[in-house]
Structures are given as structure tokens and as C-alpha cells.
């Protein structure tokens, strides 16, 4: 996703500095004119806007707060936008640390998967100071179409948790519907034509059910990262005293899927797990 997003910034006329832990993953961007930096520190010291898209909260913490991280090397006035799906609590910590450094910080996780990133049609949910959001809207508009300011620091991450909670139980429903159609002797694609534009319609049904039918379980979004997100959501829900049984069940099923070697498959690979199960008599 990050590669596509950076590509849109370049296409929009922005000079782009890039750093990834695996340089080969940036090869396409470098060929198009992106400038490679050997460390986070080098990039942060030079860039006016730093955008991060990383795997896990522990990585976000290191990249922002570590000795070789953004805050230790960025100049005052820099904008730092974390587009990772991460912890709302960590987003607040990062915001508070940024105030001491004179750095503008936004938590801005996205939804839309690889398709949304490739087509610059991501949903971007943003937390932080409103004036900082307003300043960065032209940047966000290069990557997404549904750009919404949600409130103070951490609000973007909380909104993304709402997104992931809604997807979690919904993915079970999409998988079960397609498995039901197959076992009823129906043509799954024809069933999709009837249900994807009705009340059951969703991104997962329209974009991931066809991949299930094709047996294409390549990742638009990794199983392992979805498990991470659900863990954050459960932790946040627990802090608020909430009971989220659908989320708990979904995380359990995905952990079972990952244990079968599917952690690097797309989230729609849940279909494979459920398709092998039969109701106990």
C-alpha cells in the first residue's frame, strides 16, 4: 500500500524521499525518481512532511520515539503523519512527545486495501489538531477520496478500530454466504450479482468474494496484520468496558487460520478455513 501511496504523491508533483527496511521493495519508486535515504534519521532530517506506513505498534514506537527515529532528527515545523493502523494510546503518546519538539503530528490510518491504494481511493480517518489536518488535506487528496477529520490525537486510530470491528464479523458472513451458495448448488458469481448491490452489499463482498471464488488468496491485506488490528481493538474495547463477542470470535478464527500457515495470505483466506468445516451432528 505504501508504495502505491508514494507513487501518487510523486505523480502529483511532490518530490519523495523513501526509506524501507528492504530497499528492493522501493525499486519501482526509485526508478520513477524517488530519492533513497539509508536511515529514518536521514529522511526525517531532510523532509518537510514524513509519512509512515509500518507493520506493528512496536515499529511505530521505534520509528517515532527511538534514538534513530523521527523526533530525534526532524526539524521543528515538520509534519509527521502515521498512516499505520496502530494503538490509539500510542498515537496520544506520540502526539504529546511531538509537542515538546515543535512537530505537527497526525494519526491517519486508512481503509480500502491494495485496491484503494492503487486507485488513490482510500478512506483516510484523521486525528490530531484541526489546523494541522487542514494543512495536510492537499497531501491526503493525492492518496484518498474519503478524507474525514475525526477529532483529537488518537481519534483516527479509534475510527480505524471501528472499521476493523465492522469488517471482522462481516468477513465471516461473506465467507459463509459464498460457501452456502456453493453447497446449495448455485453459481457463486450469479449469486453475487444478486446480493452485492442489495442490503448485504459491502467492500468485502464486492472485492474479496470474487477472489474467494477464483481461489486467489494473495494478500491485499495480510492475515497477520488483521490479527494485530483485532488485538488492538480488543484491548481498546476492554479499556472502555465493552463486550465485543463478534470481534473475539473472528480473532479466534483468524488465529486458527494463521496456525495453519496462512498468516501471509489475504484476509479473505478465512474462506479456506470455514469451507473445510462441517456442522457437528
Secondary structure as GFF3:
##gff-version 3
##sequence-region A 1 281
A	DSSP	alpha_helix	2	11	.	.	.	ID=ss1
A	DSSP	beta_strand	17	18	.	.	.	ID=ss2
A	DSSP	three_ten_helix	23	26	.	.	.	ID=ss3
A	DSSP	alpha_helix	27	31	.	.	.	ID=ss4
A	DSSP	beta_strand	35	36	.	.	.	ID=ss5
A	DSSP	alpha_helix	40	46	.	.	.	ID=ss6
A	DSSP	beta_strand	49	52	.	.	.	ID=ss7
A	DSSP	alpha_helix	57	65	.	.	.	ID=ss8
A	DSSP	alpha_helix	70	73	.	.	.	ID=ss9
A	DSSP	beta_strand	79	82	.	.	.	ID=ss10
A	DSSP	alpha_helix	88	101	.	.	.	ID=ss11
A	DSSP	beta_strand	104	107	.	.	.	ID=ss12
A	DSSP	beta_strand	110	111	.	.	.	ID=ss13
A	DSSP	alpha_helix	113	118	.	.	.	ID=ss14
A	DSSP	beta_strand	122	128	.	.	.	ID=ss15
A	DSSP	alpha_helix	130	140	.	.	.	ID=ss16
A	DSSP	beta_strand	144	151	.	.	.	ID=ss17
A	DSSP	alpha_helix	155	183	.	.	.	ID=ss18
A	DSSP	alpha_helix	188	195	.	.	.	ID=ss19
A	DSSP	alpha_helix	203	203	.	.	.	ID=ss20
A	DSSP	pi_helix	204	208	.	.	.	ID=ss21
A	DSSP	alpha_helix	209	214	.	.	.	ID=ss22
A	DSSP	alpha_helix	223	239	.	.	.	ID=ss23
A	DSSP	alpha_helix	245	257	.	.	.	ID=ss24
A	DSSP	pi_helix	258	262	.	.	.	ID=ss25
A	DSSP	three_ten_helix	267	269	.	.	.	ID=ss26
A	DSSP	alpha_helix	270	275	.	.	.	ID=ss27
###
